[in-house]
Amino acid sequence: MSAGNELTEFYDCLAVLYQSLPPEADSEWQEAVKSVLYGGELLADEASCYGAQQKDRNRGKREEYAQRHGNGNRVTEFSAITVAEPRESDRRYVPSGAKLPVAPESGEVLPVKVTSEGVDQAIALLAELPAEPAADTPCTGVDVLLDPERIQRARRHAGTGTGRDETTILFVSDTHLGYENRVKTGSGKTVSWASEISSVKTFKHIARIAVGRDVDAVVHTGDILDHEVDQATLDGAESFLAGLSNFGVPVYCIIGSHDHDSANPKHPGSVDGVAWLKTQVMDGRLTKLSTSPTPVAGGPIDAYGISAGNVGIDDVGKFYSREWEPSEIAFGTASPGPNILCLHDGVTPYRSRSDADVDLDELLAKSRVSFDCVLVGDEHRPRDEEFYGGYTFESDDGTPVLYTGPSARISYGYRDHDAIVTELTFKEDLVALKRHTL
C-alpha cells in the first residue's frame, strides 16, 4: 500500500475509538461505531463496513501500514484524513497520544463517551465519514454509510441538517419506470442488459440517497415513466415517494415525452401512467413545475419548469406534443432568491441549432427571469463519453446548464458505466455539485 491510504487510516483511527468506548457509553452509539467498523444493524443496506473494505479493497495488510506510519500497533502518522486529540472529557478513556477521526463536514472530533442525550449528535457526526474511503482499489459507488432513516432522525434531533443559508436538491432525470417491461411488451428499443434493470430499485436508491444526504428536495426533469408501465411497478415507486414525503423531502417534476406516451398503453399488462402521475400530484407526493415560480422546500429558491413539448400534465392527451418557440414562454415574476429552470428537451448549445428542440440561448435572452441554473432531462449520453463532465456546460450568457443523464442504464453509453444523479447545493451566489452513482 502507498502512503496516505484513507481507508486504512479511518479504519485504524476508528478502531482506537471503538476500543476506548466505556461500558456506560450509550448502547446505540456503541452499535453505530461497531456497524461502521465491523458491520451491524445500523450499517446502510448497500454499504460495506470498513473491516470488509480493508480486506477487499487494500492489497497490503493493516499491520504493514502501521509499521511504516505508526508504532507497529496502530497508525500514528495520518496524511489522508484529518484527526485530532480527544475531547477533554474523553481523554481518560483514550490511550495516551492516540488521535481520533474528525468529521469531514463539521470539523468536530468524534466523541467517545456519549450519553443518550448526545447520541443523535454523535451519530450525525459519524455519518459524515465516507461510505467508501479511498483505497488501493476503486469504490463501487455507494454513497450512504449508515442507515438513512436513522441518520435523518439524528440530524433533525441534533439540528445538524442543511443550514438556513443554503438549499440542497437531488437532481434526477429519466427514471423510465417500467423500462424493463420492453422485454415482454416488445415495444421500443432495448439494451442487451434490459433484464438486469429494475426501475423500482432505481427509485429505491434515489430515495435512500436523498434521505441519507439530507437533501431539502428532489427535482425530476421528466420521463418519470417509460411508455409502458405496469401497476406493480407504480405501486413500488409510490411507496418510495411516500417515504420521501414522510421524511419531509418534497419531489418536484416536469413531464417528459415518455410520460406523455404512457397515457395510451398498448400492452394489456400496462396501465395509464399519466393518471397515476396525476394521483401523485393530487395526493402531494409530487409537485408539478410550470412557468410560474414554485418555492423549493419553502426556501429561497424558485423553480420553474417547461415539460416536453410545452405540454404539461393537465394537457397530456388533449393534443399532440408540439414544437415550441421561446417567444411563447412567459415566466412569472421571481423572488430575489436563486431561480432554477427545468426542461425536458434537447437544447443548445449541447446540441447544434439544427438538431436542438429548443434554442436555450434565445429562451434565456428573452426571459424576464434571470436563472442561476438550468436543469435538463432527455439526454441519455454525455458528450465525448465523458461521464463526469460531459453533461455540464454553459449557455451563451454564462448560465450553468446541467444534464444528469438517465437514472437507469437504459442507453448503450452506459454499458460500462453506472447511472448518475446529481446533488446541487445553492449557497449565496455559488452552486456546488456532487455526483452520486446508482
FIVEX-809098 format. One record per residue (C-alpha): x negated, y negated, z negated; residue in one letter. Coordinates in steps of 0.5 Angstrom, whole numbers, plus 500, padded with zeros to 3 digits. Layout:
N
XYZa ...
This chain:
438
500500500m 498493502s 497487496a 504484495g 509489495n 515486493e 519493492l 513496487t 513489483e 520489482f 520496480y 515495475d 517489472c 524491471l 522498468a 518494463v 524490461l 528496461y 523500456q 524494452s 531494451l 533494444p 539499441p 543493440e 543490447a 550490450d 551497453s 554494460e 547490460w 543497459q 547500464e 546495469a 539495469v 539502469k 543502475s 538498479v 532502477l 535509477y 542509479g 548508475g 555506475e 554499477l 550500483l 554498489a 556504493d 552503499e 546501495a 540505493s 536504486c 529501486y 527508484g 529512490a 527506495q 520506491q 520514493k 523513500d 520506503r 513506500n 507510503r 503510496g 504511489k 506506484r 500508480e 495507485e 498500486y 498499478a 490501478q 489495484r 494490481h 494491474g 491495468n 493502470g 499503467n 503497469r 502491474v 500485471t 498481478e 504479481f 503476488s 510478492a 515476486i 516470481t 515473474v 515469467a 513470460e 520473456p 524468453r 522466446e 528470443s 526476447d 518476445r 518481440r 521486444y 517486450v 509489450p 504483449s 502480455g 508483460a 512479464k 519479466l 522478473p 525471475v 532471478a 530468485p 536463486e 537460479s 530461477g 531464470e 527469467v 532476466l 534477458p 532483454v 537483448k 544481451v 550480447t 557482449s 558474450e 552474454g 553480459v 556476464d 551471465q 545477465a 549481470i 550475474a 542474474l 540481475l 545481481a 540475484e 535481485l 534483493p 538489494a 532492499e 526488497p 520488502a 516494502a 512499507d 518501511t 523496513p 530495510c 536499512t 541492512g 544493505v 545486502d 549488496v 545491490l 551491484l 558493484d 561487488p 567487483e 563487477r 559481480i 565477482q 567477475r 561476472a 560470476r 566467474r 566468467h 559465467a 560460471g 555461476t 559461482g 558456488t 557449486g 562444487r 557440491d 557446496e 561451500t 559457503t 563461508i 562468511l 563467519f 566473522v 568475529s 570480534d 572486529t 576489534h 581493529l 583500533g 577500538y 575507536e 582509539n 580507546r 577514546v 584517545k 588512549t 583512555g 584504555s 579499556g 571500557k 568504551t 561505549v 558512549s 558512541w 565510540a 567516536s 562513531e 565507530i 570505524s 573499525s 576499518v 570501515k 567495518t 573491515f 571494508k 563492509h 565485511i 570484504a 564487500r 559482503i 564477502a 565478494v 558480493g 555474496r 561470492d 563466498v 568461498d 572463504a 571468510v 572465517v 574469523h 573467530t 578471534g 579478536d 581481530i 584487533l 583491539d 588491545h 591498542e 591499534v 595504530d 599503524q 594507519a 588502522t 592496520l 594499513d 587500512g 585493514a 591490510e 588493503s 581489504f 585483506l 589484500a 583485496g 579479498l 586475496s 586478489n 579475488f 580468491g 577469498v 581466503p 581468510v 582463516y 582465523c 584464530i 587468535i 582472541g 584475548s 585482545h 589480539d 594477545h 594484548d 595487542s 602485542a 604489548n 601496546p 601501552k 600508548h 605511544p 601511538g 600504538s 604498534v 605491536d 598488533g 601480533v 607482529a 602485524w 598478524l 604474523k 606478517t 599477514q 599469515v 606469512m 604473506d 598469505g 593474507r 591470513l 591462514t 591460522k 587454524l 589449529s 587442532t 590440525s 585440519p 585445514t 581444508p 577450507v 578453500a 580447497g 573444498g 571438502p 570442509i 576441514d 576447519a 579446526y 581452531g 583453538i 585460540s 583464546a 586460552g 589455547n 595460546v 596460538g 599466534i 606463535d 606462542d 603469544v 608473549g 611466551k 607465556f 600468559y 594466557s 591460561r 585456562e 585449558w 581443559e 578439554p 583433555s 589437553e 586437546i 588432541a 585433534f 588431527g 584426523t 579429519a 577427512s 570425510p 567431509g 564436513p 568439519n 567445523i 571447530l 572455531c 573457538l 574464542h 572462549d 565463553g 562456552v 557451555t 551451554p 551458552y 554459559r 553455565s 558451567r 560455573s 561461568d 564458562a 571458560d 570451556v 566445557d 564445550l 560438551d 566435554e 570437549l 566434543l 564428547a 572427548k 574429541s 575423536r 573428530v 565429529s 564436528f 558439524d 558446526c 562450532v 563457531l 565461537v 567468538g 568473544d 560473546e 558480545h 551480547r 545475545p 541471550r 535475552d 537481547e 534476541e 539478536f 537473530y 536467534g 540468541g 546467538y 544460536t 544454540f 546446540e 551442544s 548436548d 549432543d 545436538g 551439534t 549446532p 553452535v 553459533l 556466535y 555471530t 557477535g 561483534p 562485527s 562492530a 557496535r 562495541i 557493547s 551496549y 547491547g 548494540y 545501542r 539500537d 542494533h 546493527d 552488528a 552482524i 556477520v 553470518t 553467511e 553459512l 552454506t 554447507f 551442502k 551435504e 548434511d 545441511l 547448514v 544454511a 544460515l 543467513k 545473517r 548480514h 547487518t 553491517l 
